Amino acid sequence: MEVMERLTRRDHGEAPAPGRRSRRGRRVLIASVAGAAVLGGVLVLLPRGAGDAPPPAPGPAALARGAVTTGVPAALPDLAALIGDRETHLRAHPLDGASWAVLGAAYVEQGRRTADGANWPKAEKALRTSLRTGPKRNPQALEGLAALAVARRDFPAAKKWGESAVKAAPKRWTAHAVLIGAYTGLGDDKGVGRALDKVMELRPGSAAVGALAAAVYRDRGWREDAAARISDAAAAAGAPAERAAYLEQAGRLAFERGEREEALRFFQEALRTDPDQRAAQAGQGRALAALGRTTEALSAYQAALAKRPSPEYALELGELYESLGLGQAARVEYDLLRERARGAEAAGADEQLVLGLLDADHGDPAAAVERLRVEWGRQPGTAVADALGWALHRTGADEEALEFATIATDGDKGGGVRSALYVFHRGVIEKELGRYGPARRHLGEALTINPYFSPLRVPEAKRALAELGEPPVEGPPD
């Protein structure tokens, strides 16, 4: 509630709380010339008169360009305008390396917002063309290739391109920022910390940096710090698309804490701010399902998938159908998930994680283990550790499964995030191994972290706890 109140103060023009940094206005460079005369071949610029009209506001293409080149979420209509503008420009000026980099970055952002894999090959072509036609040191193109690799879940490539961008421009904060995603996917917590420290040094007080910090703090289990950071970021955001993105992030954090109503308010406000914020619409479905408003939840998921066909949303919707006893509808979603994942992989994306999760619970667990072992070898992040551990459990290999479940949930081993699903997985594996004390503790912890973490798994957690019963009461030692 405190977070929502802080954002409400901002919406009604109230002064921020004492001690908060004032928001830095967006800097826009506009050349405004009241009159000019050419004398002796020299262009003389005359100052604008006091009664002249103010310069026009930047158009959609300029707004999107400012966003994609400064690490800020951009509105979909503005992105479409920017893409059209740069495509037209490049037909006439095909050797403009800087414009190829901007076009590639716009394709990446559009693909990220829409989950449309058709953007990935176009983005890669544009960015590689920028490397060929642009300056020798071209950090914008290198950074764009790193961001593209993160969007494709190719974290080794993201690390390579991101580190090259940093080498080309060590003080370019967005190059360090993209490395946070690369190092997170590789399970390199120290690398994440170094990159975040550099970003905060180079761009202190930025709303975009606050949102990055919130994501890192969330992964480390610092939930209160993460909530405070994203609250400040949403309050300081400039454009509606930026603010909506941070509100959606705040909603995810609230839901992970089990705060259904607050999460729903964040998601609803994000959608009001930017109707194209489909991640918030899927979040709305998540929160509505947790509140028992299943008809509305199904509609929200379906609307989100219609505009952003993300395999992750299809998995969530399928499991919601399954929890309602609608097995046929669930299977339709799982089939659509596989179809979308194949399309994304054809465009260069890595969808092995979501396919492994699907196979572990709703397909062939042995195939899931095979997929996820390869994924772990390439990019051993926390999410892959959890998924591989669960897939191993589903094949009966519980001793090995516990090793990976421990990696995913033990802060000393890298799994600092407080995920109810990860802890649930660990508790079930421990129960199967006869380790009833740790199993009881972790299953209870999962329901404490978020009592609504999954419509399908929460009832399983409750049943498992009931089967374990109360811990034995031991008398004093002899």
Secondary structure by P-SEA (a helix, b strand, c coil): caaaaaaaaaaacccccccccccccbbbbbbccccccccccbbbbbcccccccccccccaaaaaaaaaacbbbbbaaaaaaaaaaaaaaaaacccaaaaaaaaaaaaaaaaaacccccaaaaaaaaaaaaaaccccccaaaaaaaaaaaaaacaaaaaaaaaaaaaaaccccaaaaaaaaaaaaaaccaaaaaaaaaaaaaaccccaaaaaaaaaaaaaacaaaaaaaaaaaaaaacccaaaaaaaaaaaaaaaaaacaaaaaaaaaaaaaaacccaaaaaaaaaaaaaaacaaaaaaaaaaaaaaccccaaaaaaaaaaaaaacaaaaaaaaaaaaaaaaaaaaaacccaaaaaaaaaaccccaaaaaaaaaaaaaccccaaaaaaaaaaaaaacaaaaaaaaaaaacccccccccccaaaaaaaaaaaaaacaaaaaaaaaaaaaaaccccccccaaaaaaaaaaacccccccccc
